[in-house]
């Protein structure tokens, strides 16, 4: 039934747990895993920003976020190999994390998204929002939420 799982990761302890649970589930189902990292876009310039400084900051940001994404995906690839699970990884820069996750699940033909939630409760969600709830609202792909 489920042949390809999308597991978005960000390097947090919760995403590491989702990575391990996703790999365990994929192994049990005989499914493959698509690792996915969403990195933030560079900040927009402010009124007093010099163009040359901003261009340098954008290049530094892009280099930093690409290195971070590649490090996470390499860790994921190693864990998948140790678990004996077929793996592919991808990343993109996007400020709308939930929309990027939902779109990647569609683009990659994934049967399920496996992700963790902080479980902050109603007040925490009011303050910080919930990427997991937004993915659930935006995606047609089934979502397995780990808490």
Biotite code that builds the C-alpha atoms (Angstrom):
import biotite.structure as struc

atoms = struc.array([
    struc.Atom([0.000, 0.000, 0.000], chain_id="A", res_id=1, res_name="UNK", atom_name="CA", element="C"),
    struc.Atom([2.681, 2.524, 1.010], chain_id="A", res_id=2, res_name="UNK", atom_name="CA", element="C"),
    struc.Atom([5.710, 2.312, -1.258], chain_id="A", res_id=3, res_name="UNK", atom_name="CA", element="C"),
    struc.Atom([7.381, 5.715, -0.889], chain_id="A", res_id=4, res_name="UNK", atom_name="CA", element="C"),
    struc.Atom([7.528, 7.804, 2.284], chain_id="A", res_id=5, res_name="UNK", atom_name="CA", element="C"),
    struc.Atom([8.504, 11.477, 2.444], chain_id="A", res_id=6, res_name="UNK", atom_name="CA", element="C"),
    struc.Atom([10.326, 12.335, 5.658], chain_id="A", res_id=7, res_name="UNK", atom_name="CA", element="C"),
    struc.Atom([11.095, 16.045, 6.049], chain_id="A", res_id=8, res_name="UNK", atom_name="CA", element="C"),
    struc.Atom([13.975, 16.800, 8.419], chain_id="A", res_id=9, res_name="UNK", atom_name="CA", element="C"),
    struc.Atom([15.446, 19.985, 9.861], chain_id="A", res_id=10, res_name="UNK", atom_name="CA", element="C"),
    struc.Atom([18.220, 18.705, 12.128], chain_id="A", res_id=11, res_name="UNK", atom_name="CA", element="C"),
    struc.Atom([16.235, 18.949, 15.359], chain_id="A", res_id=12, res_name="UNK", atom_name="CA", element="C"),
    struc.Atom([15.963, 16.074, 17.801], chain_id="A", res_id=13, res_name="UNK", atom_name="CA", element="C"),
    struc.Atom([12.310, 15.626, 16.793], chain_id="A", res_id=14, res_name="UNK", atom_name="CA", element="C"),
    struc.Atom([13.205, 15.313, 13.132], chain_id="A", res_id=15, res_name="UNK", atom_name="CA", element="C"),
    struc.Atom([15.906, 12.755, 13.973], chain_id="A", res_id=16, res_name="UNK", atom_name="CA", element="C"),
    struc.Atom([13.249, 10.709, 15.743], chain_id="A", res_id=17, res_name="UNK", atom_name="CA", element="C"),
    struc.Atom([10.951, 11.055, 12.702], chain_id="A", res_id=18, res_name="UNK", atom_name="CA", element="C"),
    struc.Atom([13.853, 9.956, 10.493], chain_id="A", res_id=19, res_name="UNK", atom_name="CA", element="C"),
    struc.Atom([14.373, 6.801, 12.554], chain_id="A", res_id=20, res_name="UNK", atom_name="CA", element="C"),
    struc.Atom([10.657, 6.032, 12.778], chain_id="A", res_id=21, res_name="UNK", atom_name="CA", element="C"),
    struc.Atom([10.261, 6.661, 9.043], chain_id="A", res_id=22, res_name="UNK", atom_name="CA", element="C"),
    struc.Atom([13.119, 4.285, 8.263], chain_id="A", res_id=23, res_name="UNK", atom_name="CA", element="C"),
    struc.Atom([11.698, 1.624, 10.597], chain_id="A", res_id=24, res_name="UNK", atom_name="CA", element="C"),
    struc.Atom([8.281, 1.938, 8.982], chain_id="A", res_id=25, res_name="UNK", atom_name="CA", element="C"),
    struc.Atom([9.746, 1.859, 5.457], chain_id="A", res_id=26, res_name="UNK", atom_name="CA", element="C"),
    struc.Atom([11.722, -1.293, 6.288], chain_id="A", res_id=27, res_name="UNK", atom_name="CA", element="C"),
    struc.Atom([8.587, -3.001, 7.638], chain_id="A", res_id=28, res_name="UNK", atom_name="CA", element="C"),
    struc.Atom([6.549, -1.972, 4.583], chain_id="A", res_id=29, res_name="UNK", atom_name="CA", element="C"),
    struc.Atom([9.260, -2.644, 2.012], chain_id="A", res_id=30, res_name="UNK", atom_name="CA", element="C"),
    struc.Atom([9.013, 1.029, 1.021], chain_id="A", res_id=31, res_name="UNK", atom_name="CA", element="C"),
    struc.Atom([11.613, 3.587, -0.021], chain_id="A", res_id=32, res_name="UNK", atom_name="CA", element="C"),
    struc.Atom([12.214, 6.907, 1.714], chain_id="A", res_id=33, res_name="UNK", atom_name="CA", element="C"),
    struc.Atom([12.544, 10.386, 0.271], chain_id="A", res_id=34, res_name="UNK", atom_name="CA", element="C"),
    struc.Atom([14.405, 12.669, 2.667], chain_id="A", res_id=35, res_name="UNK", atom_name="CA", element="C"),
    struc.Atom([13.563, 16.338, 2.334], chain_id="A", res_id=36, res_name="UNK", atom_name="CA", element="C"),
    struc.Atom([15.024, 19.531, 3.785], chain_id="A", res_id=37, res_name="UNK", atom_name="CA", element="C"),
    struc.Atom([13.493, 22.990, 3.458], chain_id="A", res_id=38, res_name="UNK", atom_name="CA", element="C"),
    struc.Atom([15.864, 25.879, 4.047], chain_id="A", res_id=39, res_name="UNK", atom_name="CA", element="C"),
    struc.Atom([14.775, 29.489, 4.534], chain_id="A", res_id=40, res_name="UNK", atom_name="CA", element="C"),
    struc.Atom([15.199, 32.069, 1.815], chain_id="A", res_id=41, res_name="UNK", atom_name="CA", element="C"),
    struc.Atom([17.656, 34.899, 2.477], chain_id="A", res_id=42, res_name="UNK", atom_name="CA", element="C"),
    struc.Atom([16.233, 37.896, 4.324], chain_id="A", res_id=43, res_name="UNK", atom_name="CA", element="C"),
    struc.Atom([15.136, 40.830, 2.213], chain_id="A", res_id=44, res_name="UNK", atom_name="CA", element="C"),
    struc.Atom([17.308, 43.952, 2.302], chain_id="A", res_id=45, res_name="UNK", atom_name="CA", element="C"),
    struc.Atom([16.398, 46.792, 4.635], chain_id="A", res_id=46, res_name="UNK", atom_name="CA", element="C"),
    struc.Atom([16.303, 50.482, 3.741], chain_id="A", res_id=47, res_name="UNK", atom_name="CA", element="C"),
    struc.Atom([19.966, 51.188, 4.550], chain_id="A", res_id=48, res_name="UNK", atom_name="CA", element="C"),
    struc.Atom([21.446, 48.061, 2.976], chain_id="A", res_id=49, res_name="UNK", atom_name="CA", element="C"),
    struc.Atom([24.127, 48.547, 0.339], chain_id="A", res_id=50, res_name="UNK", atom_name="CA", element="C"),
    struc.Atom([23.593, 46.363, -2.717], chain_id="A", res_id=51, res_name="UNK", atom_name="CA", element="C"),
    struc.Atom([27.129, 44.922, -2.635], chain_id="A", res_id=52, res_name="UNK", atom_name="CA", element="C"),
    struc.Atom([26.749, 43.943, 1.037], chain_id="A", res_id=53, res_name="UNK", atom_name="CA", element="C"),
    struc.Atom([23.347, 42.397, 0.394], chain_id="A", res_id=54, res_name="UNK", atom_name="CA", element="C"),
    struc.Atom([24.626, 40.360, -2.546], chain_id="A", res_id=55, res_name="UNK", atom_name="CA", element="C"),
    struc.Atom([27.495, 39.071, -0.368], chain_id="A", res_id=56, res_name="UNK", atom_name="CA", element="C"),
    struc.Atom([25.050, 38.197, 2.444], chain_id="A", res_id=57, res_name="UNK", atom_name="CA", element="C"),
    struc.Atom([22.797, 36.322, -0.001], chain_id="A", res_id=58, res_name="UNK", atom_name="CA", element="C"),
    struc.Atom([25.727, 34.286, -1.330], chain_id="A", res_id=59, res_name="UNK", atom_name="CA", element="C"),
    struc.Atom([26.862, 33.476, 2.214], chain_id="A", res_id=60, res_name="UNK", atom_name="CA", element="C"),
    struc.Atom([23.315, 32.499, 3.189], chain_id="A", res_id=61, res_name="UNK", atom_name="CA", element="C"),
    struc.Atom([22.944, 30.265, 0.134], chain_id="A", res_id=62, res_name="UNK", atom_name="CA", element="C"),
    struc.Atom([26.288, 28.563, 0.811], chain_id="A", res_id=63, res_name="UNK", atom_name="CA", element="C"),
    struc.Atom([25.427, 28.046, 4.479], chain_id="A", res_id=64, res_name="UNK", atom_name="CA", element="C"),
    struc.Atom([21.940, 26.663, 3.841], chain_id="A", res_id=65, res_name="UNK", atom_name="CA", element="C"),
    struc.Atom([23.136, 24.349, 1.074], chain_id="A", res_id=66, res_name="UNK", atom_name="CA", element="C"),
    struc.Atom([25.913, 22.999, 3.317], chain_id="A", res_id=67, res_name="UNK", atom_name="CA", element="C"),
    struc.Atom([23.398, 22.476, 6.144], chain_id="A", res_id=68, res_name="UNK", atom_name="CA", element="C"),
    struc.Atom([20.933, 20.677, 3.849], chain_id="A", res_id=69, res_name="UNK", atom_name="CA", element="C"),
    struc.Atom([23.649, 18.470, 2.359], chain_id="A", res_id=70, res_name="UNK", atom_name="CA", element="C"),
    struc.Atom([24.887, 17.556, 5.853], chain_id="A", res_id=71, res_name="UNK", atom_name="CA", element="C"),
    struc.Atom([21.374, 16.534, 6.935], chain_id="A", res_id=72, res_name="UNK", atom_name="CA", element="C"),
    struc.Atom([20.772, 14.552, 3.753], chain_id="A", res_id=73, res_name="UNK", atom_name="CA", element="C"),
    struc.Atom([24.136, 12.777, 4.068], chain_id="A", res_id=74, res_name="UNK", atom_name="CA", element="C"),
    struc.Atom([23.256, 11.762, 7.639], chain_id="A", res_id=75, res_name="UNK", atom_name="CA", element="C"),
    struc.Atom([19.858, 10.534, 6.412], chain_id="A", res_id=76, res_name="UNK", atom_name="CA", element="C"),
    struc.Atom([21.464, 8.589, 3.548], chain_id="A", res_id=77, res_name="UNK", atom_name="CA", element="C"),
    struc.Atom([23.868, 6.877, 5.957], chain_id="A", res_id=78, res_name="UNK", atom_name="CA", element="C"),
    struc.Atom([21.031, 5.960, 8.348], chain_id="A", res_id=79, res_name="UNK", atom_name="CA", element="C"),
    struc.Atom([18.957, 4.598, 5.442], chain_id="A", res_id=80, res_name="UNK", atom_name="CA", element="C"),
    struc.Atom([21.870, 2.478, 4.213], chain_id="A", res_id=81, res_name="UNK", atom_name="CA", element="C"),
    struc.Atom([22.371, 1.067, 7.717], chain_id="A", res_id=82, res_name="UNK", atom_name="CA", element="C"),
    struc.Atom([18.641, 0.281, 7.887], chain_id="A", res_id=83, res_name="UNK", atom_name="CA", element="C"),
    struc.Atom([18.673, -1.334, 4.431], chain_id="A", res_id=84, res_name="UNK", atom_name="CA", element="C"),
    struc.Atom([16.098, 1.100, 3.056], chain_id="A", res_id=85, res_name="UNK", atom_name="CA", element="C"),
    struc.Atom([16.186, 2.595, -0.447], chain_id="A", res_id=86, res_name="UNK", atom_name="CA", element="C"),
    struc.Atom([16.718, 6.346, -0.134], chain_id="A", res_id=87, res_name="UNK", atom_name="CA", element="C"),
    struc.Atom([16.786, 9.527, -2.165], chain_id="A", res_id=88, res_name="UNK", atom_name="CA", element="C"),
    struc.Atom([17.147, 13.045, -0.830], chain_id="A", res_id=89, res_name="UNK", atom_name="CA", element="C"),
    struc.Atom([16.308, 16.550, -1.945], chain_id="A", res_id=90, res_name="UNK", atom_name="CA", element="C"),
    struc.Atom([16.164, 20.076, -0.602], chain_id="A", res_id=91, res_name="UNK", atom_name="CA", element="C"),
    struc.Atom([14.848, 23.461, -1.565], chain_id="A", res_id=92, res_name="UNK", atom_name="CA", element="C"),
    struc.Atom([14.817, 27.005, -0.302], chain_id="A", res_id=93, res_name="UNK", atom_name="CA", element="C"),
    struc.Atom([11.337, 28.181, 0.567], chain_id="A", res_id=94, res_name="UNK", atom_name="CA", element="C"),
    struc.Atom([9.888, 30.309, 3.357], chain_id="A", res_id=95, res_name="UNK", atom_name="CA", element="C"),
    struc.Atom([6.604, 28.378, 3.263], chain_id="A", res_id=96, res_name="UNK", atom_name="CA", element="C"),
    struc.Atom([7.772, 25.128, 4.818], chain_id="A", res_id=97, res_name="UNK", atom_name="CA", element="C"),
    struc.Atom([4.413, 23.370, 4.878], chain_id="A", res_id=98, res_name="UNK", atom_name="CA", element="C"),
    struc.Atom([3.639, 24.198, 1.245], chain_id="A", res_id=99, res_name="UNK", atom_name="CA", element="C"),
    struc.Atom([7.095, 22.990, 0.200], chain_id="A", res_id=100, res_name="UNK", atom_name="CA", element="C"),
    struc.Atom([6.578, 19.675, 2.016], chain_id="A", res_id=101, res_name="UNK", atom_name="CA", element="C"),
    struc.Atom([3.126, 19.146, 0.485], chain_id="A", res_id=102, res_name="UNK", atom_name="CA", element="C"),
    struc.Atom([4.426, 20.004, -3.003], chain_id="A", res_id=103, res_name="UNK", atom_name="CA", element="C"),
    struc.Atom([7.446, 17.704, -2.647], chain_id="A", res_id=104, res_name="UNK", atom_name="CA", element="C"),
    struc.Atom([5.220, 14.794, -1.626], chain_id="A", res_id=105, res_name="UNK", atom_name="CA", element="C"),
    struc.Atom([3.214, 15.308, -4.826], chain_id="A", res_id=106, res_name="UNK", atom_name="CA", element="C"),
    struc.Atom([6.275, 15.895, -7.017], chain_id="A", res_id=107, res_name="UNK", atom_name="CA", element="C"),
    struc.Atom([8.017, 12.740, -5.755], chain_id="A", res_id=108, res_name="UNK", atom_name="CA", element="C"),
    struc.Atom([4.881, 10.574, -5.893], chain_id="A", res_id=109, res_name="UNK", atom_name="CA", element="C"),
    struc.Atom([5.000, 9.780, -2.181], chain_id="A", res_id=110, res_name="UNK", atom_name="CA", element="C"),
    struc.Atom([2.258, 7.687, -0.575], chain_id="A", res_id=111, res_name="UNK", atom_name="CA", element="C"),
    struc.Atom([2.750, 9.084, 2.938], chain_id="A", res_id=112, res_name="UNK", atom_name="CA", element="C"),
    struc.Atom([4.460, 11.946, 4.761], chain_id="A", res_id=113, res_name="UNK", atom_name="CA", element="C"),
    struc.Atom([6.075, 11.047, 8.093], chain_id="A", res_id=114, res_name="UNK", atom_name="CA", element="C"),
    struc.Atom([6.831, 14.002, 10.347], chain_id="A", res_id=115, res_name="UNK", atom_name="CA", element="C"),
    struc.Atom([7.071, 14.945, 13.997], chain_id="A", res_id=116, res_name="UNK", atom_name="CA", element="C"),
    struc.Atom([5.151, 17.593, 15.860], chain_id="A", res_id=117, res_name="UNK", atom_name="CA", element="C"),
    struc.Atom([6.251, 19.599, 18.869], chain_id="A", res_id=118, res_name="UNK", atom_name="CA", element="C"),
    struc.Atom([2.796, 19.171, 20.402], chain_id="A", res_id=119, res_name="UNK", atom_name="CA", element="C"),
    struc.Atom([2.877, 22.643, 21.927], chain_id="A", res_id=120, res_name="UNK", atom_name="CA", element="C"),
    struc.Atom([-0.855, 22.751, 22.610], chain_id="A", res_id=121, res_name="UNK", atom_name="CA", element="C"),
    struc.Atom([-3.338, 25.452, 21.683], chain_id="A", res_id=122, res_name="UNK", atom_name="CA", element="C"),
    struc.Atom([-1.412, 28.370, 23.198], chain_id="A", res_id=123, res_name="UNK", atom_name="CA", element="C"),
    struc.Atom([1.889, 27.279, 21.657], chain_id="A", res_id=124, res_name="UNK", atom_name="CA", element="C"),
    struc.Atom([0.254, 26.887, 18.267], chain_id="A", res_id=125, res_name="UNK", atom_name="CA", element="C"),
    struc.Atom([-1.222, 30.370, 18.609], chain_id="A", res_id=126, res_name="UNK", atom_name="CA", element="C"),
    struc.Atom([2.264, 31.772, 19.222], chain_id="A", res_id=127, res_name="UNK", atom_name="CA", element="C"),
    struc.Atom([4.352, 29.606, 16.910], chain_id="A", res_id=128, res_name="UNK", atom_name="CA", element="C"),
    struc.Atom([1.900, 27.996, 14.493], chain_id="A", res_id=129, res_name="UNK", atom_name="CA", element="C"),
    struc.Atom([2.009, 24.374, 13.450], chain_id="A", res_id=130, res_name="UNK", atom_name="CA", element="C"),
    struc.Atom([3.797, 23.250, 10.303], chain_id="A", res_id=131, res_name="UNK", atom_name="CA", element="C"),
    struc.Atom([2.311, 19.786, 10.763], chain_id="A", res_id=132, res_name="UNK", atom_name="CA", element="C"),
    struc.Atom([-1.264, 21.093, 10.770], chain_id="A", res_id=133, res_name="UNK", atom_name="CA", element="C"),
    struc.Atom([-0.524, 23.215, 7.716], chain_id="A", res_id=134, res_name="UNK", atom_name="CA", element="C"),
    struc.Atom([0.898, 20.202, 5.850], chain_id="A", res_id=135, res_name="UNK", atom_name="CA", element="C"),
    struc.Atom([-2.236, 18.266, 6.783], chain_id="A", res_id=136, res_name="UNK", atom_name="CA", element="C"),
    struc.Atom([-4.400, 21.074, 5.414], chain_id="A", res_id=137, res_name="UNK", atom_name="CA", element="C"),
    struc.Atom([-2.410, 21.537, 2.191], chain_id="A", res_id=138, res_name="UNK", atom_name="CA", element="C"),
    struc.Atom([-1.597, 17.967, 1.209], chain_id="A", res_id=139, res_name="UNK", atom_name="CA", element="C"),
    struc.Atom([-3.707, 15.189, -0.253], chain_id="A", res_id=140, res_name="UNK", atom_name="CA", element="C"),
    struc.Atom([-1.029, 12.702, 0.846], chain_id="A", res_id=141, res_name="UNK", atom_name="CA", element="C"),
    struc.Atom([-1.692, 10.801, 4.098], chain_id="A", res_id=142, res_name="UNK", atom_name="CA", element="C"),
    struc.Atom([0.293, 12.174, 7.024], chain_id="A", res_id=143, res_name="UNK", atom_name="CA", element="C"),
    struc.Atom([1.717, 10.118, 9.875], chain_id="A", res_id=144, res_name="UNK", atom_name="CA", element="C"),
    struc.Atom([2.319, 12.450, 12.805], chain_id="A", res_id=145, res_name="UNK", atom_name="CA", element="C"),
    struc.Atom([4.816, 11.423, 15.482], chain_id="A", res_id=146, res_name="UNK", atom_name="CA", element="C"),
    struc.Atom([4.669, 13.020, 18.903], chain_id="A", res_id=147, res_name="UNK", atom_name="CA", element="C"),
])
